Amino acid sequence: MAVTLLEIARIFATKVPGKIDADVLQLLWKTCLVGAGPDGKHTALEAVTIVLDLPPPQPGSMSGLTSVDRVSASDPKSALALQRLVQAAVWFLGENANYAASEYAWESATPPGTALMMLDADKMVAAASSRNPTLAGALTRLQRCAFSGSWEVRIVAAQALATMAIRSGEPYRLQIYEFLHALALGGVQSQFSERKFSNGEDQGASGTGLGSFISPVLKILDEMYRAQDELIRDMRTHDNNKQEWTDEELKKLYETHEKLLDFVSLFCYVPRAKYLPLGPTSAKLIDIYRNRHNMCFFWSK
């Protein structure tokens, strides 16, 4: 059933983009993703990326009428419809890639300090691809869209990348952080300029224009990494000196945890009961503070 629905979605998106509503298409994708089972999630997510590979409608050309891989229409309305489908696909990837890949930061065993030791870009990409090809593939697609898409597509791609950065463990979070940082500075343009990536959108823009959105995302990621660094140092100090954590120290840690949770929730949904912006090593200390003060996680803001 899922395969049939994916084929229907593909035909509508590739041949008659103006005849299917983006919300309906997303519903089809979601239905297939949920119904595909663990082994079929990667295939279901790959079906979404077909839309990102579609070439733009060719005015005055009938080639699209004979190929399922090319949009059949040749008018501005069809071009606009295609752009809306691309935006829908980009948003869907960002919102559902972690689910499809079964990769969540709150379920990751990767220590927070690992991020700071993986500064070599090639090693980082290799580690990401080998650990979870599904998430790595979605990440690559979104990076291309954030660079080469139209303004509307780029902003949705940046939002999708922010969602993935917050929800993913390492090395994906740091990989996205490095990309967004380069994108904000415009340095990523030279990285892609000699490649022919296309998602059917304008690639001639000289700048991304995403600085105003990317800056707050980078700021919260900076805060998270800085707080993780500080926690690691404090834990080492306490372990080396065989010191117990004071209530004041635990209070500061808990307040930092809550503050970062509030910031993260501004960008996307995360389960407050499970999400640990300071990393998995903070869980025990936070629980100690809550138990001392008879607090429960669902009392959080």
KABEL-V129086 format. One record per residue. N is the residue number from 0. D_FIRST is the distance of its C-alpha to the first C-alpha in Angstrom with 1 decimal. Layout:
# KABEL-V129086
[[N	D_FIRST] [N	D_FIRST]]
This chain:
# KABEL-V129086
[[0	0.0] [1	3.8] [2	5.4] [3	5.2] [4	6.3] [5	8.7] [6	10.0] [7	10.7] [8	12.4] [9	14.3] [10	15.6] [11	16.9] [12	18.5] [13	20.1] [14	21.3] [15	22.0] [16	22.2] [17	24.4] [18	21.9] [19	19.5] [20	20.7] [21	20.6] [22	19.7] [23	16.7] [24	15.6] [25	16.3] [26	14.3] [27	11.1] [28	12.2] [29	13.1] [30	9.9] [31	8.1] [32	11.4] [33	11.8] [34	8.5] [35	8.9] [36	11.9] [37	15.3] [38	14.7] [39	11.9] [40	13.8] [41	16.0] [42	13.5] [43	11.9] [44	15.6] [45	16.6] [46	14.3] [47	16.4] [48	19.6] [49	19.0] [50	20.5] [51	23.5] [52	24.3] [53	24.5] [54	28.1] [55	29.8] [56	30.2] [57	33.2] [58	35.8] [59	37.1] [60	34.7] [61	32.5] [62	30.8] [63	27.8] [64	27.2] [65	26.7] [66	24.6] [67	21.0] [68	22.3] [69	24.9] [70	25.0] [71	26.1] [72	28.6] [73	32.1] [74	33.4] [75	34.0] [76	31.5] [77	28.7] [78	30.1] [79	30.2] [80	26.6] [81	25.6] [82	27.7] [83	26.0] [84	22.5] [85	24.2] [86	25.6] [87	22.3] [88	20.8] [89	24.0] [90	24.0] [91	20.4] [92	21.3] [93	24.4] [94	23.0] [95	20.0] [96	21.2] [97	23.0] [98	20.1] [99	17.9] [100	21.0] [101	22.1] [102	25.5] [103	27.7] [104	31.5] [105	32.0] [106	30.4] [107	32.1] [108	35.0] [109	36.5] [110	40.0] [111	40.8] [112	43.7] [113	41.5] [114	40.7] [115	44.4] [116	44.8] [117	42.1] [118	43.8] [119	43.2] [120	40.4] [121	39.5] [122	39.4] [123	37.3] [124	34.6] [125	34.6] [126	34.3] [127	31.4] [128	29.5] [129	30.2] [130	29.5] [131	26.0] [132	24.7] [133	21.8] [134	24.2] [135	26.8] [136	24.6] [137	23.7] [138	27.4] [139	28.5] [140	26.3] [141	27.7] [142	31.2] [143	31.0] [144	30.0] [145	32.8] [146	35.2] [147	34.3] [148	32.5] [149	34.2] [150	35.9] [151	33.0] [152	30.5] [153	33.0] [154	33.6] [155	29.9] [156	29.6] [157	32.7] [158	31.4] [159	28.1] [160	30.4] [161	32.5] [162	29.6] [163	28.6] [164	32.3] [165	32.8] [166	29.7] [167	30.0] [168	32.5] [169	34.7] [170	34.9] [171	32.3] [172	34.4] [173	37.5] [174	35.7] [175	34.5] [176	38.0] [177	39.7] [178	37.6] [179	38.1] [180	41.8] [181	42.1] [182	40.2] [183	42.5] [184	45.5] [185	44.1] [186	44.5] [187	40.9] [188	41.6] [189	43.6] [190	41.0] [191	38.5] [192	40.9] [193	41.0] [194	37.3] [195	35.2] [196	32.3] [197	30.7] [198	28.0] [199	29.3] [200	31.9] [201	35.6] [202	36.9] [203	40.6] [204	41.2] [205	44.1] [206	43.0] [207	40.0] [208	41.7] [209	39.7] [210	42.7] [211	42.9] [212	39.4] [213	39.5] [214	42.9] [215	41.9] [216	38.9] [217	41.2] [218	43.8] [219	41.5] [220	40.4] [221	44.1] [222	44.9] [223	42.3] [224	43.6] [225	47.2] [226	46.7] [227	45.0] [228	47.9] [229	50.4] [230	48.7] [231	48.8] [232	52.5] [233	53.3] [234	51.6] [235	53.5] [236	56.7] [237	56.3] [238	55.4] [239	58.3] [240	60.8] [241	59.3] [242	59.2] [243	57.3] [244	55.4] [245	57.4] [246	56.0] [247	56.8] [248	54.8] [249	51.8] [250	52.1] [251	52.0] [252	49.0] [253	47.2] [254	48.1] [255	46.9] [256	43.6] [257	43.3] [258	44.4] [259	41.8] [260	39.1] [261	40.2] [262	40.2] [263	36.8] [264	35.3] [265	36.6] [266	34.0] [267	30.9] [268	29.7] [269	30.6] [270	31.1] [271	34.8] [272	35.1] [273	33.7] [274	34.4] [275	37.5] [276	38.9] [277	41.7] [278	39.6] [279	38.9] [280	42.6] [281	43.4] [282	41.5] [283	44.4] [284	47.0] [285	45.2] [286	44.6] [287	48.4] [288	49.3] [289	47.0] [290	48.4] [291	52.0] [292	51.6] [293	49.4] [294	46.6] [295	42.9] [296	40.1] [297	38.8] [298	42.3] [299	41.7] [300	41.6]]
